[in-house]
């Protein structure tokens, strides 16, 4: 995999007073991207009041983690994304809220142009991330439903078949479920993918769907994952990274724009990018039946 172009997302700087009483600023994390068939797009960026370091330590700016959200709308053209609207986004929830030092909604993935799936620690009595769905209306998101099961692999990868929403629930074991189903169906042990977790939504690719998955080590590693639910086959690539100097790379979105592939990428949990990337060579994938 090669990155053909980097497009930094320039969100407005949001300042706050940290626990030392000094001026600090929110940092960008992984963005979420949706591209419509006509090339118009929505991109939502989460900003946080903490910083993560290469040694896995972090520094919190306040007593609790806090999040802010910013959205871009625009169009993909011959020269890449052109932003036409930029605005803050507000989240509200109709679900019961519980205490957690980790607040806000993270790992946002678009189901379509209006619906999202994301994780929320405060929607769980245990204060651990659980999956919720929400609806985007203008610059407001209404969180409206808790997804099952309650004890979950938090990086669900959504895709659509015949107008119905499904998710790859986990990578190892490889498990599938309907978005509204209570329990996943285990398809294969996928032992060679131990340590890998879901990253992006799936896009139609040949007879199946294409995703990106990730694993955390000293630095993030990624693989392409191909999944064909009809032929009952899956396959994966060798590991790759987006940048040789990063230690955290996280992408929740994979999109096809014409003959180009784009990802929305958060690097080191302090900068957000849209990236045009090369298409995978599936002849190199390790393929398996399930």
SENU-798398 format. One record per residue (C-alpha): residue number from 0; residue in one letter; x, y, z. Coordinates in steps of 0.5 Angstrom, whole numbers, m for minus. Each point is the difference from the previous one (the first is absolute). Layout:
SITE, NUM, A, X, Y, Z
...
***
This chain:
SITE, 0, X, 0, 0, 0
SITE, 1, X, 2, 7, m2
SITE, 2, X, m2, 7, 2
SITE, 3, X, m1, 4, m6
SITE, 4, X, m2, 6, 3
SITE, 5, X, m1, 3, 7
SITE, 6, X, m6, 5, 1
SITE, 7, X, 1, 3, 7
SITE, 8, X, m7, 2, 4
SITE, 9, X, 1, 7, 3
SITE, 10, X, m5, 0, 5
SITE, 11, X, m1, 7, 4
SITE, 12, X, 5, 0, 6
SITE, 13, X, m4, m1, 7
SITE, 14, X, 3, 3, 6
SITE, 15, X, m1, m2, 7
SITE, 16, X, 3, 1, 7
SITE, 17, X, 4, m7, 2
SITE, 18, X, 1, m3, 7
SITE, 19, X, 6, 5, 1
SITE, 20, X, m4, 6, m2
SITE, 21, X, 4, 1, m6
SITE, 22, X, m3, 1, m7
SITE, 23, X, m1, m7, m4
SITE, 24, X, m3, m2, m6
SITE, 25, X, m5, m6, m2
SITE, 26, X, 4, m5, m5
SITE, 27, X, m3, m3, m6
SITE, 28, X, m1, m8, 0
SITE, 29, X, m3, m4, m6
SITE, 30, X, m5, 3, m4
SITE, 31, X, m6, m4, m3
SITE, 32, X, m1, 1, m8
SITE, 33, X, m6, m1, m4
SITE, 34, X, 0, 1, m8
SITE, 35, X, m7, 0, m4
SITE, 36, X, 0, m3, m7
SITE, 37, X, 0, 7, m3
SITE, 38, X, 6, 1, 4
SITE, 39, X, m2, 5, 5
SITE, 40, X, 3, m2, 7
SITE, 41, X, m1, 1, 8
SITE, 42, X, 6, 0, 4
SITE, 43, X, m1, 0, 8
SITE, 44, X, 6, 1, 4
SITE, 45, X, 1, m1, 8
SITE, 46, X, 4, 4, 4
SITE, 47, X, 2, m2, 7
SITE, 48, X, 4, 3, 6
SITE, 49, X, 5, m5, 1
SITE, 50, X, 7, m2, m3
SITE, 51, X, 2, m7, m2
SITE, 52, X, 8, m2, 0
SITE, 53, X, 4, m5, m3
SITE, 54, X, 1, m4, 6
SITE, 55, X, m8, 0, 1
SITE, 56, X, 0, 5, 6
SITE, 57, X, m5, 6, m1
SITE, 58, X, m1, 6, 3
SITE, 59, X, m7, 3, 2
SITE, 60, X, m1, 7, m1
SITE, 61, X, m6, 0, 5
SITE, 62, X, m3, m5, 6
SITE, 63, X, m4, m3, m6
SITE, 64, X, 1, m1, m7
SITE, 65, X, m4, 4, m4
SITE, 66, X, m2, 0, m8
SITE, 67, X, m2, 6, m5
SITE, 68, X, m2, m2, m7
SITE, 69, X, 1, 4, m6
SITE, 70, X, m3, m2, m7
SITE, 71, X, 2, 2, m7
SITE, 72, X, m5, m1, m6
SITE, 73, X, 3, 0, m8
SITE, 74, X, 1, m3, m6
SITE, 75, X, 5, m4, m3
SITE, 76, X, 3, 2, m7
SITE, 77, X, 6, m1, m4
SITE, 78, X, 5, 3, 5
SITE, 79, X, m3, m3, 6
SITE, 80, X, m5, 2, 5
SITE, 81, X, m3, 7, 0
SITE, 82, X, m3, 3, 7
SITE, 83, X, m6, 4, m1
SITE, 84, X, m3, 0, 7
SITE, 85, X, 4, 0, 7
SITE, 86, X, m4, 0, 7
SITE, 87, X, 0, m3, 7
SITE, 88, X, m4, m6, 1
SITE, 89, X, m4, m1, 7
SITE, 90, X, m2, m7, 2
SITE, 91, X, m6, m2, 5
SITE, 92, X, m3, m6, 2
SITE, 93, X, m6, m3, 2
SITE, 94, X, 3, m6, 4
SITE, 95, X, 2, 0, 7
SITE, 96, X, 6, 2, 2
SITE, 97, X, 5, m2, 5
SITE, 98, X, 7, 2, 3
SITE, 99, X, 6, m1, m4
SITE, 100, X, 7, 4, 0
SITE, 101, X, 0, m1, m7
SITE, 102, X, m6, 4, m3
SITE, 103, X, m2, 1, m7
SITE, 104, X, m1, m4, m6
SITE, 105, X, 5, m3, m4
SITE, 106, X, 2, m5, m6
SITE, 107, X, m6, 3, m4
SITE, 108, X, m1, m4, m6
SITE, 109, X, m6, 3, m5
SITE, 110, X, m5, m5, m2
SITE, 111, X, m3, 4, m5
SITE, 112, X, 0, 8, m1
SITE, 113, X, m5, 1, 6
SITE, 114, X, 2, m6, 5
SITE, 115, X, 6, m2, 4
SITE, 116, X, 3, m5, 4
SITE, 117, X, 5, 2, 6
SITE, 118, X, 2, m2, 7
SITE, 119, X, m2, 3, 6
SITE, 120, X, 2, m2, 7
SITE, 121, X, m5, 4, 4
SITE, 122, X, m5, m4, m3
SITE, 123, X, 2, m6, 4
SITE, 124, X, m1, 0, 7
SITE, 125, X, 7, m3, 1
SITE, 126, X, 3, 6, m4
SITE, 127, X, 3, m5, m5
SITE, 128, X, m1, 2, m8
SITE, 129, X, m7, m3, m3
SITE, 130, X, m2, 1, m7
SITE, 131, X, m6, 5, m1
SITE, 132, X, m3, 3, m6
SITE, 133, X, m2, 7, m2
SITE, 134, X, m3, 4, m5
SITE, 135, X, 3, 6, m3
SITE, 136, X, m5, 6, m2
SITE, 137, X, 4, 6, m2
SITE, 138, X, 6, 2, 5
SITE, 139, X, m4, m4, 5
SITE, 140, X, 1, m8, 2
SITE, 141, X, m6, m3, 4
SITE, 142, X, 3, m7, 4
SITE, 143, X, m6, m4, 0
SITE, 144, X, 1, m8, 1
SITE, 145, X, 5, m4, 4
SITE, 146, X, 2, m6, m5
SITE, 147, X, 1, m7, 3
SITE, 148, X, 3, m4, 2
SITE, 149, X, 2, 4, 6
SITE, 150, X, 7, m3, 1
SITE, 151, X, 3, 1, m7
SITE, 152, X, 6, 1, m4
SITE, 153, X, m1, 7, m1
SITE, 154, X, 3, 1, m7
SITE, 155, X, m6, m2, m4
SITE, 156, X, 1, 1, m8
SITE, 157, X, m6, 1, m3
SITE, 158, X, m2, m2, m7
SITE, 159, X, m7, 0, m4
SITE, 160, X, m3, m6, m4
SITE, 161, X, m7, 1, m3
SITE, 162, X, m2, 6, 4
SITE, 163, X, 2, m4, 6
SITE, 164, X, 5, 2, 5
SITE, 165, X, 6, m5, 2
SITE, 166, X, 6, 1, 4
SITE, 167, X, 6, m4, 1
SITE, 168, X, 0, m1, 7
SITE, 169, X, 7, m3, 1
SITE, 170, X, 6, m2, m4
SITE, 171, X, 3, m5, 4
SITE, 172, X, m5, m4, 1
SITE, 173, X, m3, 2, m7
SITE, 174, X, m7, 2, 2
SITE, 175, X, m6, 3, m3
SITE, 176, X, m6, 3, 2
SITE, 177, X, m6, 4, m2
SITE, 178, X, 0, 7, 3
SITE, 179, X, m6, m1, 4
SITE, 180, X, 1, m8, 2
SITE, 181, X, 2, m1, 7
SITE, 182, X, 5, m5, m1
SITE, 183, X, 6, m1, m5
SITE, 184, X, 1, m6, m5
SITE, 185, X, 7, m3, 0
SITE, 186, X, 2, m2, m7
SITE, 187, X, 8, m2, 1
SITE, 188, X, 5, 0, 5
SITE, 189, X, 5, 5, m4
SITE, 190, X, 5, m2, 5
SITE, 191, X, 6, 3, m5
SITE, 192, X, m4, 7, 2
SITE, 193, X, 1, m1, 7
SITE, 194, X, 1, 7, 3
SITE, 195, X, m4, 4, m6
SITE, 196, X, m6, 4, 1
SITE, 197, X, m5, 3, m4
SITE, 198, X, 1, 7, m3
SITE, 199, X, m4, 2, m6
SITE, 200, X, m7, 0, m3
SITE, 201, X, 0, m5, m6
SITE, 202, X, 0, 2, m7
SITE, 203, X, m3, m5, m6
SITE, 204, X, 6, m3, m3
SITE, 205, X, m1, m5, m6
SITE, 206, X, m5, m5, 3
SITE, 207, X, 2, 2, 7
SITE, 208, X, 2, 5, 5
SITE, 209, X, 6, 4, 1
SITE, 210, X, 2, 2, 7
SITE, 211, X, 7, 2, 4
SITE, 212, X, 1, m3, 7
SITE, 213, X, 6, 2, 5
SITE, 214, X, 4, m3, 5
SITE, 215, X, 4, 4, 6
SITE, 216, X, 7, m1, 1
SITE, 217, X, 6, 5, 1
SITE, 218, X, m4, 3, m6
SITE, 219, X, m7, m1, m3
SITE, 220, X, 0, m5, m6
SITE, 221, X, m5, m1, m5
SITE, 222, X, m3, m6, m5
SITE, 223, X, m5, 0, m5
SITE, 224, X, m5, m5, 1
SITE, 225, X, m5, m2, m5
SITE, 226, X, m6, m4, 1
SITE, 227, X, m5, m3, m4
SITE, 228, X, m7, m3, 4
SITE, 229, X, m3, m3, m7
SITE, 230, X, 7, m4, m2
SITE, 231, X, 1, m1, 8
SITE, 232, X, 8, 2, m1
SITE, 233, X, 4, 5, 3
SITE, 234, X, 7, 3, m1
SITE, 235, X, 5, 5, 3
SITE, 236, X, 7, 3, m3
SITE, 237, X, 6, 1, 4
SITE, 238, X, 1, 5, 5
SITE, 239, X, 1, 8, m2
SITE, 240, X, 0, 7, 3
SITE, 241, X, m1, 6, m3
SITE, 242, X, 5, 4, 3
SITE, 243, X, 7, m2, 2
SITE, 244, X, 1, 5, 6
SITE, 245, X, m7, m1, 3
SITE, 246, X, m1, m4, 6
SITE, 247, X, m8, 0, 0
SITE, 248, X, m4, 0, m6
SITE, 249, X, m7, m1, 0
SITE, 250, X, m5, 0, m6
SITE, 251, X, m8, m1, 1
SITE, 252, X, m2, 1, m7
SITE, 253, X, 2, m3, m7
SITE, 254, X, m3, 3, m6
SITE, 255, X, 0, m1, m8
SITE, 256, X, m1, 7, m4
SITE, 257, X, 0, m2, m7
SITE, 258, X, 6, m5, m1
SITE, 259, X, 4, 3, 6
SITE, 260, X, 0, m2, 7
SITE, 261, X, 0, 4, 6
SITE, 262, X, 1, m1, 8
SITE, 263, X, m2, 5, 5
SITE, 264, X, 6, 0, 5
SITE, 265, X, 2, 2, 7
SITE, 266, X, 8, 0, 1
SITE, 267, X, 3, 0, 7
SITE, 268, X, m7, 2, 3
SITE, 269, X, 2, 7, m2
SITE, 270, X, m1, 1, m7
SITE, 271, X, m6, m2, m5
SITE, 272, X, 1, m1, m8
SITE, 273, X, m3, m2, m6
SITE, 274, X, 4, m5, m4
SITE, 275, X, 0, m2, m7
SITE, 276, X, 3, m7, 0
SITE, 277, X, 2, m6, m5
SITE, 278, X, m5, m5, m1
SITE, 279, X, 2, m7, 2
SITE, 280, X, 3, m6, m4
SITE, 281, X, m5, m6, 2
SITE, 282, X, 4, m5, m3
SITE, 283, X, 5, 1, 6
SITE, 284, X, m5, m1, 5
SITE, 285, X, m1, m7, 4
SITE, 286, X, m7, m2, m1
SITE, 287, X, m4, m5, 4
SITE, 288, X, m7, m3, 0
SITE, 289, X, m4, 0, 6
***
